[in-house]
Amino acid sequence: MKTTKQIYLLMEKKGRELAALAEGLDKIIVTEETLRNMFDGKETDSVNASSILEKGVSVQVGDKIKDYLIFEVMDREDGSRSYIFAAKSPDACVGDESRINKVKRIFFFTAPKKRAFFSCENPSFQKHGILCQRSMKRRKEAMQEKIPDLKQFRKESNRHVLVLEAQVSEQDKYKLIHLSNNVLRTAGNDLTGVMKKNYDQLVRTKRYRHLQSLYGKAKKAGRDKEMKAVGAEMKQMQEEYHVTWEFCRQSMIKINKQYHLNSIFALTQAEDVWKGVEACLYREGKTLHFRKYGDYPEIRAKQAVRGIIVRLDGGSLSFRIGDITLFPIINKPGHTKTRRGHDTGVKEVHDLFAEEEIAAVCHYLENPETADRAALELFRKKGELMDTYRPCYASLCFKEIRGRVRVFIHLTIEGLPKPKRRKDGSRRHQLGRGVVGCDIGPQTIACTSKKKVILKNLAERGMSIKKREQKEAAIQRKMARSRRAMNPENYREDGTIRKGKKTWKKSRRYRKLQKQYRNLSRIAAENRHFAINEDANHIRELGNVFVTEPGNAKKMQKRAKKTERQEELSEVKQKDGTVKMIHKYKRKKRHGRSIQNRCPGYFQAQVKAKFERSGGVYIEVPFDYRASQYDHTCGSYIKKLLSQRMYCLSDGTRVQRDWYSSFLLFCIGHSLDKISRYKCKTYFEAMYRMYLALEQYIIENHIRVMNSGIKAA
């Protein structure tokens, strides 16, 4: 089926823009010689020339393009100009200046769906200002996604994110901050307000709440047909109250008329808001939240050729957003002075991992078509995924470090990340073989493998948690005193905060303390992140099969719902001095603070990703595995109190609870759901000797392992 478009061309000396728009046209730069070779009078459907392959472009040529010209004049960086045209033969346009001079009227151009538009640098065209305004919806990379096999390959391939700081001037940084904080944030908040209003109206109805209750009961009972029927009714109600992705997207288009955002940035903001709506609809989300001033939402473009354009600039990778060009900082210069001010000299620092990643991305951009063809051929023949290192899209994130906002580039790359190496070329993190049993607690981990046993605190790096919490508490007390002094009208006489709407005034001292507190929290988060990744890499060196229990950090974080009293009697002094024996209430507090400081759930997620990404196996045993209750010496399950960290087996051997659980996870049977008593008897003596050596090391070096029962000397 053919598409007819009338494109009006007006020829003048200075040149003027066309009145009509040609949609969906692709721009391809070729030389005059290549153009002549392609249009040699032969009918063809696809042309692949060497100069085009260097750009990674495959040209589709239609057979009914007339001898009329379509031009667009573009000023290039080297001072020359590019002219876009379409013609059946080169003699109709290239080098034929007399023919161009005869074009003095409006032409009508009829093009089929497959049409070719080329750009050619020809000095003879520079005398004529012939302009064509057009819209490029998708370039070559987007057109390739229409191929079914390539689209499936893109869908199944792995992806990872490379984070690098951006080299950008202060003036350009202010523009980006304005775009993020004042434009993207406010546009996203407007859309959040629309979707929040619709969602609140939906949840307020008794019928929808009743359907939610029915769906939960059916899911718990495993009634799939009932779940499907109730889910269809809930979806119908969501459409009636306009709580759908299509309404969210259309609402963002209307809101964007006020802010004039790039359409790809508006779309990503709509996706972010819709993720919050989905969390409320299908997960444990309660309500939608607005972004505060200073949150700096990321500037994300979901395509490498729109919004934030990823390209090669003089052999190096660059990112262009509007009129701003950013270059990633791969190797940061070392410190020239110590903290006390002594000169150390300039240290040359090389980030080998970042260098290899950027080199792989640049290699793909030099010849993308060849890399895609090779990956697609391997995928078709063997079903294997090749790491092409194609830059999928980029986003700009802002982080406040020591009071200064810095810009970071998050580049999403197709394929697995390069292995980190040392200067001599060896792998920094080796890949071990064997089974690793791991018991993950709220604050500690215990691991058992043939090479080593581990019993240590989670996320131990940098300043101790106790010292950091003391510093944070001191800053919070100063902030509270400043807040009370500046806002006495917001407090009652007894010191509690008044109800209702209030305006809070912040002094310069208060804002300075806020920055100090944010910086402390940022350092703590970075230390947790690095420490957990170091532990995950170390465990991967011990083996390639990771066995653990299902994660329950989210449940342990919540307070207990039941109100219960203790079984033991406690003495309580009355006001008159008498002593009364009562059953005190049990504390509802669980492990919220410990999980905040140690992040066992994040550790488990990182280990799972690390093992699966590097060819290992991640196994979660069922709930009836009961590693903490089994005794391999007698082959029975013995229930123990949670407070009992050390206990003796039936043969009198004293073991530590967490380590012994990891040992029983190490001795998993072939069915992957039961403990192998044969393995326990085979490996216990050797493993127990390693554990005793570890316990002695902990005691001698005065290491405090939380809730382990090991008392340091």
Secondary structure, 3 states (H helix, E strand, C coil): CCCCCCCCCCCECCCCCCCCCEECCCCEECCHHHHHHHCCCCCCCEECCHHHHHHCCCEECCCCCCCCCCCCEEECCCCCEEEEECCCCHHHCCCCHHHHHCCCCCCCCCCCCCCCCEEECCHHHCCCECCCCEECCCCHHHHHCCCHHHHHHHHHCCEEEEEEEEECCHHHHHHHHHHHHHHHHHHHHHHHHHHHHHHHHHHHCHHHHHHHHHHHHHHHHCCHHHHHHHHHHHHHHHHHCCCCHHHHHHHHHHHHHHHCCCHHHHHHHHHHHHHHHHHHHHCCCCCCCCCCCCCCCCEECCCCCCCCEEEEECCEEEEEECCEEEEEECCCCCCCECCCCCECCCCCCCCHHHHHHHHHHHHHHHCHHHHHHHHHHHHHHHCCCCCCCCEEEEEEEEEEECCEEEEEEEEEEECCCCCCECCCCCECCCCCCCEEEEEECCCEEEEECCCCEEEEECCCCCCCHHHHHHHHHHHHHHHHHHHHHHCHHHECCCCCECCCCCCCCCCHHHHHHHHHHHHHHHHHHHHHHHHHHHHHHHHHHHCCEEEECCCCHHHHHCCCCCCCECCCCEEEECCCCCEEEECCECCCCCCHHHHHHHCHHHHHHHHHHHHHHCCCEEEECCHHHCCCCEECCCCEECCCCCCCCEEECCCCCEEEHHHHHHHHHHCECCCCCCECHHHHHHHHHHHHHHHHHHHHHHHHCCCCCCCCCCCCC
